[in-house]
Amino acid sequence: MKAKEIKNLVDNAVALHREIAAKSEQLKRLKAHLVQQARLNPESLVPTESGGTRWTAEGGDGCVARVSFPAAGIVAEIEPDDAPTKMMQAIAGDKFRRLFKAVRIFQPVEDFRSKVGAILPAQKAQALLELCETESAPRVSFEAAKPVENATTE
């Protein structure tokens, strides 16, 4: 490549980079507005299989935006001597070792939610789950409408 071609290449790449950065910020703001609209319309939230909720809105051309509010996550690790761990042990009682495995720290066992519900009474199960959950950020996804085929303008 000649020097002038390289300069043009760099100019084009930098211009595209700036455009993408600006569009990314614009998309981030639009997604935040969609999350806000979903939160303002709780009656339109639909439960998901994983325990979260989802809000769906349709655009003018059939495209769709979905705002997913995942169920709270389960903490990955629990410090053995922390106050919350002591509360978890008190709630789970003699079932604690069936719900947590000791490594260097306590970790919830596989299928933790279902095992908590199966092993503990409902009130204790709920209390234990609340202590073990972490908040999950909402996610926004889009589904583009299929373009109309064989459309002609005359």
JOLINRA-V470487 format. One line per field, one symbol per residue. ss: DSSP state (h for helix, s for strand, l for the rest). psi: psi as a letter, one per 40 degrees, with the letter a starting at -180 (. if undefined). burial: I if it has 16 or more other ideal C-beta (glycine too) atoms within 10 Angstrom, else O. A space follows every 50 residues. Layout:
# JOLINRA-V470487
ss = ???
psi = ???
burial = ???
This chain:
# JOLINRA-V470487
ss = llhhhhhhhhhhhhhhhhhhhhhhhhhhhhhhhhhhhhhhlhhhlsslll llsssssslllllsssssslllsslllsllllhhhhhhhhhhhhhhhhhs sslllssslllhhhhhhhhllhhhhhhhhhhhssllllssssslllllll llll
psi = iidddddddddddddddddddddddddddddddddddddegdeehhiide eaiihhiiideeiihhhhgiihihidihhdeiddddddddddbeedeeei hhbdihhiiifddddddddiiddddddddddeiiihiiihiihiihihif hih.
burial = OOOOOOOOOOOOOOOOOOOOOOOOOOOOOOIOOIIOOIOOOOOOIOOOOO OIIIIOOOOOOOOOIIIIIIOOOOOOOIOOOOOOIOOIIOIIOOIIOOII OOOOOIIIOOOIIOIIOOIIOOOIIOIIIOOIOOOOOIOIOOOOOOOOOO OOOO
